[in-house]
Amino acid sequence: MPLKLFPKCSDSVLFVVLFAGIYGPDEGWAGAYPECSERNQSPINIVDPEAKMSIEYQELTLEGFNTESSNKTSMKNTGKTVAIMLKDDYFVRGAGLPGRFKAEKVEFHWGPSNGSEGSEHSINGHRFPVEVRTKSTFYNMKV
């Protein structure tokens, strides 16, 4: 059954976190990005007054997320969350990323009841009922 991914997201309900990387688990990302290692790993609390913003990091472009998926897209109950396995062409680029990334999986994290704190990450110490995470990998199109 085709579905549209993220036709609408409410800031009051969803706290969206994007994980996109060139490195997989244990493939040296902490060495390449030491500012993201040790105590700076997930989960994180974004504190507004301490957050540094740059124009180059502000425009994130999602490609294909507003189109219907094919029957190759599947949904799986992992026992901890619901995962949507993306087999079509969904891409993320911009916002300071070093290229184009192919979205492969979307996961939802929620709490045990409505209104509970299900998000792992927080903004100014506030956790949200739901968190959406996308797993994306660097995409190098071969011509």
C-alpha positions in Angstrom: 0.0 0.0 0.0 1.5 3.3 -1.0 2.0 6.0 1.7 3.1 9.6 1.8 5.9 10.2 4.2 5.6 13.2 6.5 2.9 15.1 4.6 2.6 17.3 7.8 4.6 17.5 11.0 3.6 19.5 14.0 6.3 21.1 16.0 4.2 20.7 19.2 4.0 16.9 18.7 7.2 15.7 16.9 10.8 16.4 17.6 12.6 15.4 14.4 16.2 14.2 14.5 18.2 13.4 11.3 21.1 11.0 11.5 23.1 11.0 8.3 26.6 9.8 8.1 29.4 8.5 5.9 30.5 6.2 8.7 28.7 3.1 10.0 29.0 1.8 13.6 32.6 1.5 14.7 34.0 2.8 11.4 35.9 5.8 12.8 33.3 8.5 13.0 34.5 9.5 16.5 38.0 10.1 15.2 36.8 12.1 12.2 34.4 14.1 14.4 35.8 14.3 17.9 33.4 17.0 18.9 30.6 14.3 18.6 32.4 11.7 20.7 32.4 10.7 24.4 29.9 12.9 26.4 28.7 14.6 23.2 27.0 11.5 21.9 23.3 10.8 21.8 21.0 11.6 23.5 21.5 15.4 23.3 19.8 18.4 24.9 19.7 21.4 22.6 19.9 24.5 24.7 18.8 27.5 22.7 21.1 30.2 24.3 24.1 27.9 23.7 23.2 26.7 20.2 25.4 28.1 17.4 23.7 28.6 14.1 25.2 29.3 10.7 23.4 30.2 7.5 25.0 27.1 5.8 23.3 24.7 8.2 19.8 26.1 8.1 18.3 24.9 4.8 17.7 21.1 4.8 16.2 19.7 1.6 14.1 16.6 1.6 13.6 15.0 -1.8 10.9 12.5 -2.6 9.2 12.6 0.8 6.1 14.2 -0.6 5.4 11.5 -3.2 3.7 8.2 -2.7 5.9 5.2 -2.0 5.8 2.0 -4.1 5.0 -1.4 -2.8 8.7 -1.9 -2.1 8.3 0.2 1.1 7.6 -1.9 4.1 6.8 -1.4 7.8 8.2 -3.6 10.6 7.5 -3.9 14.3 10.9 -4.3 15.8 9.6 -5.0 19.3 10.7 -1.5 20.5 9.5 0.7 17.7 7.9 0.8 14.3 10.4 1.1 11.4 9.6 2.0 7.8 12.1 0.5 5.4 12.5 2.9 2.5 13.3 1.2 -0.9 12.4 4.1 -3.1 14.4 7.3 -3.8 14.1 9.5 -0.7 17.1 11.9 -0.3 18.3 14.5 2.2 20.8 17.3 1.3 21.8 20.8 2.3 22.2 22.1 5.9 26.0 21.7 5.8 25.9 18.0 4.9 28.9 17.0 2.7 26.7 15.7 -0.1 23.4 13.9 -0.8 22.2 11.2 1.5 19.7 8.4 0.7 17.1 7.8 3.4 16.9 4.1 4.2 14.8 3.8 7.3 12.4 5.9 9.4 11.9 5.0 13.1 9.5 6.3 15.7 10.2 6.5 19.4 7.3 7.2 21.8 6.5 7.0 25.4 4.3 4.4 27.3 1.2 6.7 27.2 -0.2 9.8 25.5 1.6 12.9 26.6 4.6 11.0 28.0 8.2 11.7 27.1 9.1 9.3 24.3 11.8 11.3 22.6 15.4 10.5 23.4 16.6 14.0 22.6 15.3 17.3 24.1 15.2 21.0 23.5 15.9 23.2 26.6 15.4 20.1 28.8 11.9 19.4 27.3 11.3 15.9 25.9 8.5 15.3 23.4 5.9 12.5 23.1 7.2 11.3 19.8 10.6 11.4 18.0 11.1 10.5 14.4 14.5 9.4 13.2 15.7 8.8 9.7 18.7 6.6 8.9 20.5 7.9 5.9 23.7 7.0 4.1 26.0 9.0 1.9 24.8 8.6 -1.7 27.4 8.8 -4.5 25.6 8.5 -7.8 27.7 6.7 -10.4 27.4 8.2 -13.9 
